[in-house]
Amino acid sequence: MTPFPPHRLTFVYRPGSGKVLVNLLRFSSTKIPLVFLQQCTISAEERCRYLALDPHLVFTTKQDEALAASSDAILWAREVFETEQDFLCWRELMEQAIAHRKNIYNLARLNLIATDPDLSRLASQNQIKYWEASTAASEIAQRPTYGQIVPKRPKAKVVLMLGTERCCGKFTTTQILKQRLHSQGLKVAELATEPYGLLTGADAVIIPQMLPLWQATPAIHQIISELEDTLHPDILLVSSQSGLRSKGLDAYGRCGGIIAYSIALGSLPDACILCSPLRTVDSIKKEKDLLESLLGANVLGISIKERDRPLATDSFAAVQHAFDLPVFDPWQEPERLDEVVESILALAK
């Protein structure tokens, strides 16, 4: 399934969609003029957070306004449905979007236009383009081979962003690091494991949870091999999900450490960057030791996610002193990645 390039997206917000919206506002070149709050509300603080990223962002709770907007596509961002209401909201909106001749980016895991006879028929009749992250993952699973039994390391140096848990800055670290490596003249390729990765400039996307587990690791390695063969990068960045110690049932559909470990093994990284929220810095040593022993790859730096700058400053210094590694917040102080960039440049030589 080939993704189409949307120019203006209407973002459909359901509870739990905030991370996707923030990352798209920060890193996507696709415009998001309108956010449709579908049968939900957001706090004033959350609204201000989004407006700080785009002051022209408009919010609406009315579906008619969302469908009448000048965007050329609707983005459904909620991956995992927790209630029947999630499904009903999705189903109704997909039908109405098709009727209003809106193209669709569908990030839902198991609910697909392609497998819904009525929706797929309507989409065909109305000449609607749609891209579904789960269908793309399924197509990867149908490939007949997954490379060598003993994986061959790519010539490009692979740097893996792995976290102590969910929502700890892996995606943000990847995007900022990619920008700074580009600025140093390196050719960088990116494999994303978030379904919206193509909208933020990734060269390939895989959602390991949508594959039979035995296929996930070799499929990741095969994609990395294909990126090397077609793009010939100096550096290949891989952003993981969850953390190696994350429990599989901590969040719907995330699968925790099993998925993080599958991504790590498939990546065969030459180096890692460990991402952690400030509240779990005590676990950094255990995670660092585990990473380096399992993967045989050094941790080059530690990315700390913390919005409270006064609280973070002393902790950053303590962590840096304890590990003698660069410690940084990639969004607040991207220039602090320079030491990591120098280490990666040394790897690439």
LINMOUR-V715912 format. One line per field, one symbol per residue. burial: b if it has 16 or more other ideal C-beta (glycine too) atoms within 10 Angstrom, else e. A space follows every 50 residues. Layout:
burial=???
This chain:
burial=eeeeebeebbbbbbebbeebbbbbbebbebebebbbbbeeebeeeeeebb eeebeebeebeebeebbebebbbbbbbbbbbeeeebeebbeebbbebbeb ebbbbbbbbebbbeeeeebbebbeeeebbbbbbbbbbbebeeeeebbeee beebebbbbbbbbbbbebbbbbbbbbbbebbeeeebebbbbbbbbbbbbb ebbbbbbbbbbeeebbbbbbbbbbbebbeeeebbbbbbbbbbbbebeeee beebbbbbbbbbbbbbbbbbbbbbbbbbebbebbeebbebbeeebebebb bbbbbbeeeeebeebbeebbeebebbbbbbbeebebbeebbebbbebbe
